[in-house]
């Protein structure tokens, strides 16, 4: 309750927060890969993800950089997963 003679203001800010960790389904939508392909990538040791039980969480920015690095390598015509 405001004090007498005082005005209480309510300020709401629109916050657009980008997730740091995303699920397999979310990363598949972001990257254009299939969910199965993203799950296969998660088995590569250098791919930036963690497992929480059955759930796989992917560090969005690091994974995007990982994919860009893989695509830019010379002779990278081979798919990282089969």
C-alpha positions in Angstrom: 0.0 0.0 0.0 1.5 3.4 -1.0 2.1 6.0 1.6 -0.3 9.0 1.6 0.7 11.5 -1.0 2.9 9.0 -2.9 2.1 7.6 -6.3 2.9 4.0 -7.1 4.0 3.4 -10.6 4.1 0.1 -12.3 6.7 -0.3 -15.0 6.6 -3.2 -17.4 9.5 -3.8 -19.8 9.2 -5.9 -22.9 12.2 -8.3 -22.6 13.1 -10.4 -25.6 15.4 -13.0 -24.1 17.1 -15.5 -26.3 17.5 -19.0 -24.8 21.1 -20.2 -24.2 20.2 -23.9 -24.1 17.6 -25.4 -26.4 16.1 -28.8 -26.9 16.7 -31.1 -29.8 13.3 -30.1 -31.3 14.1 -26.4 -31.0 17.6 -26.7 -32.5 16.2 -28.7 -35.4 13.8 -25.9 -36.1 16.5 -23.2 -35.8 19.1 -25.1 -37.9 16.9 -26.7 -40.5 18.2 -30.2 -39.6 16.0 -33.1 -38.7 15.5 -34.0 -35.1 17.1 -37.4 -35.8 20.1 -35.6 -37.3 20.5 -33.4 -34.3 20.3 -36.4 -32.0 23.0 -38.0 -34.0 25.2 -34.9 -33.7 24.8 -35.1 -30.0 26.8 -38.3 -30.0 29.9 -36.5 -31.4 32.2 -35.6 -28.5 33.0 -32.1 -29.8 29.3 -31.1 -30.3 28.3 -28.6 -27.6 25.5 -30.4 -25.7 24.7 -31.9 -22.4 22.4 -34.7 -21.3 20.1 -34.4 -18.4 18.7 -37.9 -18.1 17.0 -38.6 -21.4 16.9 -34.9 -22.3 19.5 -33.4 -24.6 20.2 -29.7 -24.2 22.2 -27.9 -26.8 24.1 -24.6 -26.4 22.6 -22.7 -29.2 25.4 -20.3 -30.1 28.2 -22.8 -29.7 26.3 -25.4 -31.8 25.7 -22.8 -34.5 29.4 -22.0 -34.5 30.3 -25.7 -34.5 28.2 -26.3 -37.6 29.6 -23.2 -39.4 33.2 -24.4 -38.5 32.5 -27.9 -39.8 30.9 -26.5 -43.0 33.9 -24.2 -43.7 36.6 -26.9 -43.4 38.3 -27.9 -46.6 37.0 -31.2 -48.0 34.0 -31.2 -45.6 31.8 -32.8 -48.2 31.3 -35.7 -45.8 28.4 -35.6 -43.4 29.5 -35.6 -39.7 27.1 -38.4 -38.9 25.8 -41.4 -40.9 
